[in-house]
Amino acid sequence: MNKFAKFSLPENSALRTLYLIYGEKEDANENPFTFSEIKDLALNWKENVCMILSNRTRGDTKTLIKIGEALCAQGKVTQGHLWYI
């Protein structure tokens, strides 16, 4: 399922986020996103975060924090700090 999502869906698509969340993970606590994918999620962060929060899985808190860090790195400090509250 992860291969389908990575090759068929746009990089910052909320649907791609959903497929990667529920795709095969070796470790249940593993973050399914690479660093560059986190940066892509931050570009369309509202839709992607809503998708993650609507479909909670083990380890998704780490993904949300990484999105916050990516937002801060892009100069969107207010939006980035939202994930530390």
Biopython code that builds the backbone (N, CA, C, O; Angstrom):
import numpy as np
from Bio.PDB.StructureBuilder import StructureBuilder

atoms = [
    (1, "MET", "N", (0.819, -1.186, 0.000)),
    (1, "MET", "CA", (0.000, 0.000, 0.000)),
    (1, "MET", "C", (0.869, 1.258, 0.000)),
    (1, "MET", "O", (0.515, 2.261, -0.621)),
    (2, "ASN", "N", (2.015, 1.204, 0.703)),
    (2, "ASN", "CA", (2.896, 2.368, 0.738)),
    (2, "ASN", "C", (3.448, 2.698, -0.639)),
    (2, "ASN", "O", (3.563, 3.873, -0.988)),
    (3, "LYS", "N", (3.791, 1.685, -1.430)),
    (3, "LYS", "CA", (4.306, 1.941, -2.775)),
    (3, "LYS", "C", (3.251, 2.627, -3.627)),
    (3, "LYS", "O", (3.562, 3.560, -4.368)),
    (4, "PHE", "N", (2.001, 2.173, -3.528)),
    (4, "PHE", "CA", (0.915, 2.803, -4.273)),
    (4, "PHE", "C", (0.808, 4.277, -3.895)),
    (4, "PHE", "O", (0.731, 5.142, -4.768)),
    (5, "ALA", "N", (0.802, 4.562, -2.593)),
    (5, "ALA", "CA", (0.650, 5.946, -2.136)),
    (5, "ALA", "C", (1.805, 6.821, -2.592)),
    (5, "ALA", "O", (1.595, 7.955, -3.022)),
    (6, "LYS", "N", (3.024, 6.300, -2.501)),
    (6, "LYS", "CA", (4.197, 7.114, -2.835)),
    (6, "LYS", "C", (4.321, 7.391, -4.330)),
    (6, "LYS", "O", (4.835, 8.436, -4.727)),
    (7, "PHE", "N", (3.850, 6.455, -5.164)),
    (7, "PHE", "CA", (4.020, 6.624, -6.611)),
    (7, "PHE", "C", (2.767, 7.123, -7.329)),
    (7, "PHE", "O", (2.860, 7.580, -8.468)),
    (8, "SER", "N", (1.600, 7.047, -6.689)),
    (8, "SER", "CA", (0.357, 7.387, -7.381)),
    (8, "SER", "C", (-0.294, 8.677, -6.900)),
    (8, "SER", "O", (-1.063, 9.287, -7.643)),
    (9, "LEU", "N", (-0.008, 9.102, -5.689)),
    (9, "LEU", "CA", (-0.698, 10.257, -5.117)),
    (9, "LEU", "C", (0.267, 11.430, -4.944)),
    (9, "LEU", "O", (1.454, 11.214, -4.699)),
    (10, "PRO", "N", (-0.223, 12.669, -5.067)),
    (10, "PRO", "CA", (0.639, 13.847, -4.889)),
    (10, "PRO", "C", (1.295, 13.856, -3.511)),
    (10, "PRO", "O", (0.724, 13.365, -2.537)),
    (11, "GLU", "N", (2.498, 14.420, -3.442)),
    (11, "GLU", "CA", (3.289, 14.364, -2.220)),
    (11, "GLU", "C", (2.639, 15.015, -1.013)),
    (11, "GLU", "O", (2.828, 14.530, 0.103)),
    (12, "ASN", "N", (1.893, 16.075, -1.180)),
    (12, "ASN", "CA", (1.294, 16.731, -0.016)),
    (12, "ASN", "C", (-0.204, 16.462, 0.088)),
    (12, "ASN", "O", (-0.935, 17.234, 0.708)),
    (13, "SER", "N", (-0.656, 15.378, -0.512)),
    (13, "SER", "CA", (-2.070, 15.003, -0.506)),
    (13, "SER", "C", (-2.477, 14.393, 0.839)),
    (13, "SER", "O", (-1.754, 13.569, 1.399)),
    (14, "ALA", "N", (-3.628, 14.802, 1.343)),
    (14, "ALA", "CA", (-4.141, 14.229, 2.588)),
    (14, "ALA", "C", (-4.483, 12.751, 2.405)),
    (14, "ALA", "O", (-4.341, 11.968, 3.344)),
    (15, "LEU", "N", (-4.928, 12.359, 1.216)),
    (15, "LEU", "CA", (-5.218, 10.952, 0.949)),
    (15, "LEU", "C", (-3.930, 10.125, 0.996)),
    (15, "LEU", "O", (-3.931, 9.000, 1.497)),
    (16, "ARG", "N", (-2.848, 10.674, 0.483)),
    (16, "ARG", "CA", (-1.548, 9.990, 0.554)),
    (16, "ARG", "C", (-1.143, 9.807, 2.016)),
    (16, "ARG", "O", (-0.623, 8.758, 2.396)),
    (17, "THR", "N", (-1.383, 10.833, 2.833)),
    (17, "THR", "CA", (-1.100, 10.753, 4.261)),
    (17, "THR", "C", (-1.854, 9.590, 4.893)),
    (17, "THR", "O", (-1.285, 8.823, 5.669)),
    (18, "LEU", "N", (-3.145, 9.462, 4.554)),
    (18, "LEU", "CA", (-3.953, 8.380, 5.101)),
    (18, "LEU", "C", (-3.411, 7.011, 4.699)),
    (18, "LEU", "O", (-3.315, 6.113, 5.536)),
    (19, "TYR", "N", (-3.060, 6.849, 3.438)),
    (19, "TYR", "CA", (-2.504, 5.571, 2.976)),
    (19, "TYR", "C", (-1.197, 5.243, 3.698)),
    (19, "TYR", "O", (-0.971, 4.091, 4.067)),
    (20, "LEU", "N", (-0.340, 6.237, 3.901)),
    (20, "LEU", "CA", (0.933, 5.986, 4.572)),
    (20, "LEU", "C", (0.746, 5.669, 6.051)),
    (20, "LEU", "O", (1.502, 4.884, 6.622)),
    (21, "ILE", "N", (-0.263, 6.281, 6.668)),
    (21, "ILE", "CA", (-0.538, 5.996, 8.076)),
    (21, "ILE", "C", (-0.927, 4.531, 8.260)),
    (21, "ILE", "O", (-0.455, 3.869, 9.184)),
    (22, "TYR", "N", (-1.793, 4.029, 7.375)),
    (22, "TYR", "CA", (-2.291, 2.667, 7.514)),
    (22, "TYR", "C", (-1.522, 1.650, 6.685)),
    (22, "TYR", "O", (-1.887, 0.475, 6.651)),
    (23, "GLY", "N", (-0.460, 2.089, 6.016)),
    (23, "GLY", "CA", (0.371, 1.170, 5.247)),
    (23, "GLY", "C", (1.148, 0.238, 6.160)),
    (23, "GLY", "O", (1.121, 0.372, 7.384)),
    (24, "GLU", "N", (1.832, -0.695, 5.549)),
    (24, "GLU", "CA", (2.598, -1.661, 6.331)),
    (24, "GLU", "C", (3.752, -0.966, 7.038)),
    (24, "GLU", "O", (4.565, -0.288, 6.409)),
    (25, "LYS", "N", (3.811, -1.143, 8.352)),
    (25, "LYS", "CA", (4.919, -0.627, 9.147)),
    (25, "LYS", "C", (5.511, -1.806, 9.910)),
    (25, "LYS", "O", (4.780, -2.613, 10.485)),
    (26, "GLU", "N", (6.831, -1.899, 9.913)),
    (26, "GLU", "CA", (7.478, -2.972, 10.653)),
    (26, "GLU", "C", (7.305, -2.777, 12.156)),
    (26, "GLU", "O", (7.100, -3.744, 12.889)),
    (27, "ASP", "N", (7.387, -1.553, 12.608)),
    (27, "ASP", "CA", (7.273, -1.235, 14.024)),
    (27, "ASP", "C", (6.068, -0.327, 14.198)),
    (27, "ASP", "O", (5.942, 0.669, 13.485)),
    (28, "ALA", "N", (5.180, -0.649, 15.132)),
    (28, "ALA", "CA", (3.963, 0.135, 15.333)),
    (28, "ALA", "C", (4.263, 1.561, 15.767)),
    (28, "ALA", "O", (3.445, 2.456, 15.553)),
    (29, "ASN", "N", (5.436, 1.788, 16.379)),
    (29, "ASN", "CA", (5.798, 3.140, 16.814)),
    (29, "ASN", "C", (6.593, 3.896, 15.766)),
    (29, "ASN", "O", (6.980, 5.044, 15.988)),
    (30, "GLU", "N", (6.837, 3.272, 14.642)),
    (30, "GLU", "CA", (7.642, 3.878, 13.591)),
    (30, "GLU", "C", (6.885, 5.004, 12.903)),
    (30, "GLU", "O", (5.683, 4.897, 12.658)),
    (31, "ASN", "N", (7.591, 6.079, 12.593)),
    (31, "ASN", "CA", (7.018, 7.181, 11.839)),
    (31, "ASN", "C", (7.037, 6.787, 10.355)),
    (31, "ASN", "O", (8.111, 6.513, 9.819)),
    (32, "PRO", "N", (5.880, 6.751, 9.676)),
    (32, "PRO", "CA", (5.863, 6.294, 8.288)),
    (32, "PRO", "C", (6.397, 7.318, 7.286)),
    (32, "PRO", "O", (6.437, 7.034, 6.089)),
    (33, "PHE", "N", (6.804, 8.488, 7.743)),
    (33, "PHE", "CA", (7.208, 9.561, 6.854)),
    (33, "PHE", "C", (8.699, 9.846, 6.968)),
    (33, "PHE", "O", (9.257, 9.839, 8.065)),
    (34, "THR", "N", (9.339, 10.095, 5.835)),
    (34, "THR", "CA", (10.733, 10.503, 5.820)),
    (34, "THR", "C", (10.803, 12.004, 6.100)),
    (34, "THR", "O", (9.777, 12.682, 6.141)),
    (35, "PHE", "N", (12.016, 12.514, 6.293)),
    (35, "PHE", "CA", (12.192, 13.934, 6.566)),
    (35, "PHE", "C", (11.646, 14.795, 5.433)),
    (35, "PHE", "O", (10.967, 15.789, 5.689)),
    (36, "SER", "N", (11.933, 14.429, 4.182)),
    (36, "SER", "CA", (11.453, 15.230, 3.053)),
    (36, "SER", "C", (9.928, 15.145, 2.939)),
    (36, "SER", "O", (9.287, 16.111, 2.527)),
    (37, "GLU", "N", (9.347, 14.006, 3.296)),
    (37, "GLU", "CA", (7.882, 13.886, 3.260)),
    (37, "GLU", "C", (7.243, 14.748, 4.336)),
    (37, "GLU", "O", (6.167, 15.308, 4.125)),
    (38, "ILE", "N", (7.894, 14.860, 5.487)),
    (38, "ILE", "CA", (7.385, 15.738, 6.549)),
    (38, "ILE", "C", (7.354, 17.180, 6.047)),
    (38, "ILE", "O", (6.391, 17.903, 6.301)),
    (39, "LYS", "N", (8.404, 17.601, 5.337)),
    (39, "LYS", "CA", (8.425, 18.960, 4.786)),
    (39, "LYS", "C", (7.284, 19.152, 3.798)),
    (39, "LYS", "O", (6.684, 20.226, 3.753)),
    (40, "ASP", "N", (6.973, 18.124, 3.003)),
    (40, "ASP", "CA", (5.851, 18.201, 2.066)),
    (40, "ASP", "C", (4.519, 18.265, 2.813)),
    (40, "ASP", "O", (3.614, 18.990, 2.401)),
    (41, "LEU", "N", (4.392, 17.515, 3.901)),
    (41, "LEU", "CA", (3.168, 17.563, 4.705)),
    (41, "LEU", "C", (2.955, 18.960, 5.274)),
    (41, "LEU", "O", (1.822, 19.429, 5.384)),
    (42, "ALA", "N", (4.047, 19.617, 5.634)),
    (42, "ALA", "CA", (3.955, 20.955, 6.220)),
    (42, "ALA", "C", (3.460, 21.980, 5.200)),
    (42, "ALA", "O", (2.879, 22.995, 5.587)),
    (43, "LEU", "N", (3.677, 21.736, 3.910)),
    (43, "LEU", "CA", (3.195, 22.669, 2.883)),
    (43, "LEU", "C", (1.673, 22.719, 2.855)),
    (43, "LEU", "O", (1.087, 23.778, 2.627)),
    (44, "ASN", "N", (1.045, 21.600, 3.081)),
    (44, "ASN", "CA", (-0.412, 21.488, 3.064)),
    (44, "ASN", "C", (-0.847, 20.990, 4.447)),
    (44, "ASN", "O", (-1.631, 20.047, 4.561)),
    (45, "TRP", "N", (-0.332, 21.634, 5.485)),
    (45, "TRP", "CA", (-0.391, 21.091, 6.826)),
    (45, "TRP", "C", (-1.790, 20.956, 7.399)),
    (45, "TRP", "O", (-2.056, 19.987, 8.110)),
    (46, "LYS", "N", (-2.691, 21.877, 7.123)),
    (46, "LYS", "CA", (-4.016, 21.812, 7.739)),
    (46, "LYS", "C", (-4.753, 20.538, 7.360)),
    (46, "LYS", "O", (-5.282, 19.845, 8.228)),
    (47, "GLU", "N", (-4.793, 20.225, 6.069)),
    (47, "GLU", "CA", (-5.496, 19.031, 5.600)),
    (47, "GLU", "C", (-4.820, 17.763, 6.100)),
    (47, "GLU", "O", (-5.492, 16.812, 6.500)),
    (48, "ASN", "N", (-3.483, 17.747, 6.077)),
    (48, "ASN", "CA", (-2.755, 16.560, 6.514)),
    (48, "ASN", "C", (-2.888, 16.323, 8.015)),
    (48, "ASN", "O", (-3.038, 15.181, 8.449)),
    (49, "VAL", "N", (-2.834, 17.379, 8.802)),
    (49, "VAL", "CA", (-2.984, 17.225, 10.247)),
    (49, "VAL", "C", (-4.406, 16.787, 10.591)),
    (49, "VAL", "O", (-4.600, 15.964, 11.486)),
    (50, "CYS", "N", (-5.388, 17.323, 9.897)),
    (50, "CYS", "CA", (-6.774, 16.876, 10.120)),
    (50, "CYS", "C", (-6.919, 15.392, 9.808)),
    (50, "CYS", "O", (-7.616, 14.674, 10.525)),
    (51, "MET", "N", (-6.266, 14.927, 8.743)),
    (51, "MET", "CA", (-6.324, 13.510, 8.384)),
    (51, "MET", "C", (-5.661, 12.657, 9.467)),
    (51, "MET", "O", (-6.175, 11.595, 9.819)),
    (52, "ILE", "N", (-4.530, 13.111, 9.992)),
    (52, "ILE", "CA", (-3.833, 12.362, 11.042)),
    (52, "ILE", "C", (-4.665, 12.333, 12.322)),
    (52, "ILE", "O", (-4.798, 11.283, 12.949)),
    (53, "LEU", "N", (-5.222, 13.470, 12.711)),
    (53, "LEU", "CA", (-6.010, 13.530, 13.942)),
    (53, "LEU", "C", (-7.329, 12.767, 13.825)),
    (53, "LEU", "O", (-7.851, 12.277, 14.826)),
    (54, "SER", "N", (-7.863, 12.665, 12.628)),
    (54, "SER", "CA", (-9.114, 11.925, 12.415)),
    (54, "SER", "C", (-8.905, 10.419, 12.368)),
    (54, "SER", "O", (-9.857, 9.654, 12.522)),
    (55, "ASN", "N", (-7.673, 9.991, 12.156)),
    (55, "ASN", "CA", (-7.344, 8.569, 12.019)),
    (55, "ASN", "C", (-6.147, 8.257, 12.906)),
    (55, "ASN", "O", (-5.064, 7.943, 12.413)),
    (56, "ARG", "N", (-6.348, 8.344, 14.213)),
    (56, "ARG", "CA", (-5.249, 8.189, 15.168)),
    (56, "ARG", "C", (-4.641, 6.797, 15.114)),
    (56, "ARG", "O", (-5.350, 5.794, 15.028)),
    (57, "THR", "N", (-3.314, 6.757, 15.168)),
    (57, "THR", "CA", (-2.571, 5.505, 15.239)),
    (57, "THR", "C", (-1.453, 5.665, 16.258)),
    (57, "THR", "O", (-1.128, 6.781, 16.664)),
    (58, "ARG", "N", (-0.874, 4.556, 16.662)),
    (58, "ARG", "CA", (0.247, 4.600, 17.588)),
    (58, "ARG", "C", (1.428, 5.277, 16.890)),
    (58, "ARG", "O", (1.764, 4.935, 15.756)),
    (59, "GLY", "N", (2.047, 6.225, 17.565)),
    (59, "GLY", "CA", (3.213, 6.902, 17.015)),
    (59, "GLY", "C", (2.895, 8.158, 16.214)),
    (59, "GLY", "O", (3.811, 8.822, 15.729)),
    (60, "ASP", "N", (1.610, 8.499, 16.064)),
    (60, "ASP", "CA", (1.292, 9.677, 15.257)),
    (60, "ASP", "C", (1.653, 10.989, 15.943)),
    (60, "ASP", "O", (1.776, 12.020, 15.283)),
    (61, "THR", "N", (1.822, 10.958, 17.248)),
    (61, "THR", "CA", (2.236, 12.163, 17.964)),
    (61, "THR", "C", (3.616, 12.609, 17.489)),
    (61, "THR", "O", (3.871, 13.806, 17.354)),
    (62, "LYS", "N", (4.507, 11.647, 17.235)),
    (62, "LYS", "CA", (5.837, 11.984, 16.723)),
    (62, "LYS", "C", (5.736, 12.665, 15.364)),
    (62, "LYS", "O", (6.467, 13.616, 15.083)),
    (63, "THR", "N", (4.832, 12.178, 14.524)),
    (63, "THR", "CA", (4.643, 12.774, 13.203)),
    (63, "THR", "C", (4.139, 14.210, 13.344)),
    (63, "THR", "O", (4.611, 15.103, 12.639)),
    (64, "LEU", "N", (3.190, 14.437, 14.244)),
    (64, "LEU", "CA", (2.652, 15.784, 14.446)),
    (64, "LEU", "C", (3.743, 16.741, 14.936)),
    (64, "LEU", "O", (3.811, 17.887, 14.491)),
    (65, "ILE", "N", (4.581, 16.278, 15.838)),
    (65, "ILE", "CA", (5.677, 17.122, 16.331)),
    (65, "ILE", "C", (6.652, 17.435, 15.202)),
    (65, "ILE", "O", (7.136, 18.562, 15.097)),
    (66, "LYS", "N", (6.944, 16.450, 14.355)),
    (66, "LYS", "CA", (7.849, 16.678, 13.221)),
    (66, "LYS", "C", (7.258, 17.692, 12.240)),
    (66, "LYS", "O", (7.989, 18.501, 11.669)),
    (67, "ILE", "N", (5.939, 17.653, 12.043)),
    (67, "ILE", "CA", (5.291, 18.654, 11.184)),
    (67, "ILE", "C", (5.445, 20.037, 11.810)),
    (67, "ILE", "O", (5.717, 21.008, 11.103)),
    (68, "GLY", "N", (5.273, 20.135, 13.128)),
    (68, "GLY", "CA", (5.471, 21.407, 13.824)),
    (68, "GLY", "C", (6.880, 21.930, 13.662)),
    (68, "GLY", "O", (7.084, 23.124, 13.442)),
    (69, "GLU", "N", (7.863, 21.035, 13.769)),
    (69, "GLU", "CA", (9.267, 21.435, 13.580)),
    (69, "GLU", "C", (9.522, 21.910, 12.151)),
    (69, "GLU", "O", (10.259, 22.871, 11.931)),
    (70, "ALA", "N", (8.908, 21.228, 11.184)),
    (70, "ALA", "CA", (9.071, 21.633, 9.780)),
    (70, "ALA", "C", (8.438, 22.996, 9.538)),
    (70, "ALA", "O", (8.989, 23.811, 8.798)),
    (71, "LEU", "N", (7.293, 23.250, 10.148)),
    (71, "LEU", "CA", (6.646, 24.554, 10.006)),
    (71, "LEU", "C", (7.529, 25.656, 10.591)),
    (71, "LEU", "O", (7.676, 26.718, 9.987)),
    (72, "CYS", "N", (8.115, 25.409, 11.759)),
    (72, "CYS", "CA", (9.021, 26.394, 12.366)),
    (72, "CYS", "C", (10.220, 26.645, 11.468)),
    (72, "CYS", "O", (10.655, 27.786, 11.312)),
    (73, "ALA", "N", (10.755, 25.584, 10.877)),
    (73, "ALA", "CA", (11.912, 25.712, 9.992)),
    (73, "ALA", "C", (11.570, 26.511, 8.737)),
    (73, "ALA", "O", (12.446, 27.148, 8.152)),
    (74, "GLN", "N", (10.300, 26.480, 8.317)),
    (74, "GLN", "CA", (9.863, 27.236, 7.149)),
    (74, "GLN", "C", (9.490, 28.666, 7.502)),
    (74, "GLN", "O", (9.036, 29.418, 6.640)),
    (75, "GLY", "N", (9.679, 29.053, 8.772)),
    (75, "GLY", "CA", (9.373, 30.414, 9.203)),
    (75, "GLY", "C", (7.938, 30.605, 9.668)),
    (75, "GLY", "O", (7.525, 31.730, 9.950)),
    (76, "LYS", "N", (7.183, 29.535, 9.751)),
    (76, "LYS", "CA", (5.792, 29.604, 10.209)),
    (76, "LYS", "C", (5.760, 29.222, 11.690)),
    (76, "LYS", "O", (5.224, 28.183, 12.074)),
    (77, "VAL", "N", (6.349, 30.090, 12.503)),
    (77, "VAL", "CA", (6.562, 29.789, 13.908)),
    (77, "VAL", "C", (5.242, 29.650, 14.670)),
    (77, "VAL", "O", (5.107, 28.741, 15.489)),
    (78, "THR", "N", (4.283, 30.513, 14.424)),
    (78, "THR", "CA", (2.997, 30.448, 15.121)),
    (78, "THR", "C", (2.309, 29.116, 14.853)),
    (78, "THR", "O", (1.832, 28.466, 15.783)),
    (79, "GLN", "N", (2.255, 28.707, 13.593)),
    (79, "GLN", "CA", (1.631, 27.433, 13.255)),
    (79, "GLN", "C", (2.433, 26.267, 13.841)),
    (79, "GLN", "O", (1.852, 25.287, 14.307)),
    (80, "GLY", "N", (3.753, 26.369, 13.819)),
    (80, "GLY", "CA", (4.608, 25.317, 14.351)),
    (80, "GLY", "C", (4.444, 25.130, 15.841)),
    (80, "GLY", "O", (4.460, 24.000, 16.327)),
    (81, "HIS", "N", (4.288, 26.213, 16.573)),
    (81, "HIS", "CA", (4.153, 26.122, 18.029)),
    (81, "HIS", "C", (2.819, 25.520, 18.439)),
    (81, "HIS", "O", (2.684, 25.052, 19.569)),
    (82, "LEU", "N", (1.854, 25.520, 17.574)),
    (82, "LEU", "CA", (0.548, 24.912, 17.864)),
    (82, "LEU", "C", (0.706, 23.460, 18.289)),
    (82, "LEU", "O", (-0.062, 22.968, 19.116)),
    (83, "TRP", "N", (1.703, 22.766, 17.727)),
    (83, "TRP", "CA", (1.865, 21.318, 17.995)),
    (83, "TRP", "C", (2.592, 21.035, 19.291)),
    (83, "TRP", "O", (2.771, 19.873, 19.656)),
    (84, "TYR", "N", (3.016, 22.076, 19.996)),
    (84, "TYR", "CA", (3.670, 21.865, 21.295)),
    (84, "TYR", "C", (2.707, 22.143, 22.444)),
    (84, "TYR", "O", (3.078, 22.005, 23.610)),
    (85, "ILE", "N", (1.496, 22.525, 22.131)),
    (85, "ILE", "CA", (0.490, 22.826, 23.175)),
    (85, "ILE", "C", (-0.222, 21.569, 23.580)),
    (85, "ILE", "O", (-1.101, 21.608, 24.441)),
]
sb = StructureBuilder()
sb.init_structure("model")
sb.init_model(0)
sb.init_chain("A")
sb.init_seg("    ")
for serial, (resi, resn, name, xyz) in enumerate(atoms, 1):
    if name == "N":
        sb.init_residue(resn, " ", resi, " ")
    sb.init_atom(name, np.array(xyz, "f"), 0.0, 1.0, " ", f" {name:<3s}", serial, name[0])
structure = sb.get_structure()
